[in-house]
Amino acid sequence: MIQGGASADDDWGIVIQARLGSTRLPRKMLAEVGGGRSLLDTILGRLIEQFGASRLVLATTIETADDDLIEVAARSDVAVHRGSVANVLERFLGAADLRGWSKIVRVCADNPFLLPGGIAPLVEVGRSSGADYVAYRFGDGTWSILSHCGLFAEYVTCDALREVARVAEAPTAFEHVTNYVYTHPERFRTASIPVPLESVIATWRLTVDTQADLDVVRAVASGAGGVVPTTIEQIAAIIDRHPALVESMRASIERNGK
């Protein structure tokens, strides 16, 4: 189990990426996950419980459809930055500027089982190493953001993101925010934390991109009594009791690339 609180320093915060215009599962952020709570409500609630609302900013788009996400954030007293649909990198920098943060933790809101206790280690390693980018990493070298497990966040400095905005040309750099940083080790300094219980979670897909993914997440939450489980061990116990979930996740991994 990953645990840990956050540093009291105010130079970093958590930026949550969310929008309603998903093509594979439209309006998924408002879909009920467990306990009558939506995907976005779930992730905000878990982060607020550990870090407080002032540590968070929701980064969404200027599209009218995303007004509904603003209402969700307002109910939780979470600040919002709205920006370009395509330029997600700009959205993150705008969110950081809103609070004056020089370092951010990136959270994708389609990961309802993200482990809030895994965030403090990212910040601590970032501070101690001086790295531009810190993330959990599998034994084969794969960064957690490129996996399907949906359990981990990423740490990145705003200076690194501004450098990406200055030099990058490929659209993927602006859409995927951190991609240019961790794929250019000659330009940016990276550090990693080993993925815990790697052999257990390596075959999991708990990110929500499709209806099949949503069905899996709901089934896991149902197995936990209608709430979102908070540890790898709790999730593993539920999955072990429902072999069909393993098959569904495996099929979704084959259909959906990273």
Order of alpha helices (4+ residues) and beta strands (2+ residues): beta-beta-beta-alpha-beta-alpha-beta-alpha-beta-alpha-beta-beta-alpha-alpha-alpha-beta-alpha-alpha-alpha-alpha
